[in-house]
Amino acid sequence: MGHRQRQVASGAMLPAGRLGVGGALWLLLAAQAVAAIEPVSMTIAIGAASILTGYVSYSSLYCRFAECCPKEKPLNASALKLDLEEKLFGQHLATEVILKALTGFRNNNNPKKPLTLSLHGWTGTGKNFVSQIVAEHLHSKGLKSKFVHLFVSTLHFPHEQQIKLYQDQLQSWIRGNVSACASSVFIFDEMDKLHPGVIDGIKPFLDYYEQVDGVSYRKAIFIFLSNAGGDLITEAALKFWRTGRKREDVQLNDLEHVLSVGVFNNKHSGLWRSRLIDRNLIDYFVPFLPLELTHVKMCVRAEMRARGSAIDEDVVNRVTEEMTFFPKGEEIYSDKGCKTVQSRLNFH
């Protein structure tokens, strides 16, 4: 424990006999504010406040004013399934895999390791959207929850020469947050732009260990989002289309092995030669198929409903006509998925 943390712990012990409910509440809310900067200190502060007050119930008082780590409960699979089916278009594989993976994991009282998902596909196919839906079903505040942590490679890990520093910072951050809430969720966006080696720093937390330095990570969830492998997924989807097979006939075993090998050998992937793949620590490689015209139209309609507008099929057609599709001569798949739907709809 560092000097500053010792001050927090020992300083809090002094006024134990004179601290009232108001003072206890202040300590608890102050601990929440510390969480945004220093998760380890938050854990110490909350623990100290709980010991000090005794008669103050952490769950009944603190949780009225601030978000608490939720008690363990099974995932509402029906609600998640409905959300995925109604809001995620053209991704039968992702819907099926994510639903099964999350339901099985959350219904297991003693998982052997954290759940680790790696989502792959071209931009605009729904990876970020899915991570948002998942976060909302795991924690009531979704991506705004203090128990859901989003890392963006180009923002949080920009310098290749600082890989060791990033690894140390990640370990410290994850350790502190899982100590505060075992069911923490960690989302890593733009994995294809992450410097190779950075993500291997969290390998001990994803492995089959009961504890690491006294902390269990088995109930945490890690989600990687990447454009890497999008070409392999599109190639497989095209083969199905050109041979007259339905898109829905594409199965996970048609893509998962090819995807994991391709990402492992891709120098432009944050998982290049990664020990996470080498040690089979990623539970599922989830492919997101390229979106066809019909799916993009679904996105336009969904955005109209979200804005409270009536569905106007003329507008739907005009928006999609402005978008480009590939491959040349066939024009099957949207090259940006649904990424630009919101901005284009602003002009109609």
Solvent accessible surface area in square Angstrom, and as a share of the most:
residue,aa,sasa,rsa
1,M,136,0.61
2,G,42,0.41
3,H,122,0.55
4,R,140,0.51
5,Q,29,0.13
6,R,126,0.46
7,Q,104,0.46
8,V,49,0.28
9,A,27,0.21
10,S,68,0.44
11,G,37,0.35
12,A,19,0.15
13,M,107,0.48
14,L,149,0.74
15,P,45,0.28
16,A,43,0.34
17,G,82,0.79
18,R,202,0.74
19,L,35,0.18
20,G,35,0.34
21,V,76,0.44
22,G,55,0.53
23,G,27,0.26
24,A,0,0.00
25,L,34,0.17
26,W,169,0.59
27,L,42,0.21
28,L,4,0.02
29,L,62,0.31
30,A,30,0.23
31,A,1,0.01
32,Q,54,0.24
33,A,70,0.54
34,V,44,0.25
35,A,13,0.10
36,A,86,0.67
37,I,145,0.74
38,E,51,0.23
39,P,8,0.05
40,V,52,0.30
41,S,3,0.02
42,M,7,0.03
43,T,48,0.28
44,I,36,0.18
45,A,18,0.14
46,I,26,0.13
47,G,32,0.31
48,A,12,0.09
49,A,1,0.01
50,S,45,0.29
51,I,129,0.65
52,L,19,0.10
53,T,7,0.04
54,G,62,0.60
55,Y,146,0.55
56,V,16,0.09
57,S,51,0.33
58,Y,80,0.30
59,S,62,0.40
60,S,50,0.32
61,L,29,0.14
62,Y,1,0.00
63,C,45,0.27
64,R,183,0.67
65,F,117,0.49
66,A,11,0.08
67,E,21,0.09
68,C,26,0.15
69,C,44,0.26
70,P,44,0.27
71,K,169,0.71
72,E,126,0.57
73,K,130,0.55
74,P,96,0.60
75,L,14,0.07
76,N,94,0.48
77,A,33,0.26
78,S,87,0.56
79,A,38,0.29
80,L,0,0.00
81,K,91,0.38
82,L,100,0.50
83,D,28,0.15
84,L,0,0.00
85,E,92,0.41
86,E,103,0.46
87,K,87,0.37
88,L,13,0.06
89,F,30,0.13
90,G,18,0.18
91,Q,4,0.02
92,H,50,0.22
93,L,2,0.01
94,A,0,0.00
95,T,17,0.10
96,E,74,0.33
97,V,9,0.05
98,I,1,0.00
99,L,27,0.13
100,K,131,0.56
101,A,6,0.05
102,L,1,0.00
103,T,30,0.17
104,G,45,0.43
105,F,23,0.10
106,R,40,0.15
107,N,78,0.40
108,N,71,0.37
109,N,127,0.65
110,N,88,0.45
111,P,7,0.04
112,K,116,0.49
113,K,15,0.06
114,P,1,0.01
115,L,10,0.05
116,T,0,0.00
117,L,2,0.01
118,S,0,0.00
119,L,1,0.01
120,H,0,0.00
121,G,0,0.00
122,W,92,0.32
123,T,45,0.26
124,G,19,0.18
125,T,4,0.02
126,G,14,0.14
127,K,12,0.05
128,N,71,0.37
129,F,75,0.31
130,V,1,0.01
131,S,5,0.03
132,Q,69,0.30
133,I,2,0.01
134,V,1,0.01
135,A,0,0.00
136,E,76,0.34
137,H,47,0.21
138,L,10,0.05
139,H,5,0.02
140,S,109,0.70
141,K,108,0.46
142,G,1,0.01
143,L,74,0.37
144,K,183,0.78
145,S,4,0.03
146,K,46,0.19
147,F,10,0.04
148,V,10,0.06
149,H,17,0.07
150,L,84,0.42
151,F,21,0.09
152,V,33,0.19
153,S,3,0.02
154,T,74,0.43
155,L,124,0.62
156,H,76,0.34
157,F,11,0.05
158,P,61,0.39
159,H,88,0.39
160,E,113,0.51
161,Q,148,0.66
162,Q,66,0.29
163,I,45,0.23
164,K,133,0.57
165,L,85,0.42
166,Y,9,0.03
167,Q,35,0.15
168,D,64,0.33
169,Q,95,0.42
170,L,3,0.02
171,Q,49,0.22
172,S,56,0.36
173,W,63,0.22
174,I,0,0.00
175,R,75,0.27
176,G,1,0.01
177,N,10,0.05
178,V,5,0.03
179,S,51,0.33
180,A,31,0.24
181,C,2,0.01
182,A,47,0.36
183,S,21,0.13
184,S,0,0.00
185,V,0,0.00
186,F,0,0.00
187,I,1,0.00
188,F,2,0.01
189,D,25,0.13
190,E,46,0.21
191,M,1,0.00
192,D,28,0.15
193,K,106,0.45
194,L,5,0.02
195,H,37,0.16
196,P,46,0.29
197,G,24,0.23
198,V,0,0.00
199,I,0,0.00
200,D,18,0.09
201,G,6,0.05
202,I,0,0.00
203,K,17,0.07
204,P,44,0.28
205,F,4,0.02
206,L,0,0.00
207,D,7,0.03
208,Y,122,0.46
209,Y,100,0.38
210,E,123,0.55
211,Q,106,0.47
212,V,28,0.16
213,D,121,0.63
214,G,56,0.54
215,V,25,0.14
216,S,47,0.30
217,Y,6,0.02
218,R,40,0.15
219,K,56,0.24
220,A,0,0.00
221,I,3,0.01
222,F,0,0.00
223,I,2,0.01
224,F,0,0.00
225,L,1,0.01
226,S,2,0.02
227,N,46,0.24
228,A,8,0.06
229,G,5,0.04
230,G,1,0.01
231,D,82,0.42
232,L,51,0.25
233,I,1,0.01
234,T,10,0.06
235,E,90,0.40
236,A,18,0.14
237,A,6,0.04
238,L,19,0.10
239,K,116,0.49
240,F,18,0.08
241,W,119,0.42
242,R,136,0.50
243,T,91,0.53
244,G,69,0.66
245,R,119,0.44
246,K,142,0.60
247,R,31,0.11
248,E,97,0.44
249,D,68,0.35
250,V,1,0.00
251,Q,81,0.36
252,L,37,0.18
253,N,129,0.66
254,D,63,0.33
255,L,4,0.02
256,E,41,0.19
257,H,133,0.59
258,V,76,0.44
259,L,1,0.00
260,S,17,0.11
261,V,66,0.38
262,G,23,0.22
263,V,1,0.00
264,F,47,0.20
265,N,81,0.42
266,N,46,0.24
267,K,140,0.59
268,H,148,0.66
269,S,2,0.02
270,G,0,0.00
271,L,1,0.01
272,W,72,0.25
273,R,142,0.52
274,S,2,0.01
275,R,121,0.44
276,L,0,0.00
277,I,23,0.12
278,D,98,0.51
279,R,123,0.45
280,N,118,0.60
281,L,1,0.01
282,I,14,0.07
283,D,51,0.26
284,Y,75,0.29
285,F,14,0.06
286,V,0,0.00
287,P,0,0.00
288,F,1,0.00
289,L,0,0.00
290,P,3,0.02
291,L,4,0.02
292,E,38,0.17
293,L,79,0.39
294,T,67,0.39
295,H,15,0.07
296,V,0,0.00
297,K,45,0.19
298,M,74,0.33
299,C,21,0.12
300,V,0,0.00
301,R,63,0.23
302,A,32,0.24
303,E,27,0.12
304,M,9,0.04
305,R,138,0.50
306,A,84,0.65
307,R,102,0.37
308,G,70,0.67
309,S,55,0.36
310,A,91,0.70
311,I,67,0.34
312,D,63,0.33
313,E,81,0.36
314,D,92,0.47
315,V,17,0.09
316,V,0,0.00
317,N,55,0.28
318,R,109,0.40
319,V,0,0.00
320,T,3,0.02
321,E,134,0.60
322,E,80,0.36
323,M,16,0.07
324,T,84,0.49
325,F,37,0.16
326,F,53,0.22
327,P,29,0.18
328,K,196,0.83
329,G,67,0.64
330,E,65,0.29
331,E,90,0.40
332,I,14,0.07
333,Y,3,0.01
334,S,6,0.04
335,D,61,0.32
336,K,95,0.40
337,G,2,0.02
338,C,25,0.15
339,K,128,0.54
340,T,28,0.16
341,V,4,0.02
342,Q,111,0.49
343,S,58,0.38
344,R,68,0.25
345,L,9,0.05
346,N,101,0.52
347,F,175,0.73
348,H,78,0.35
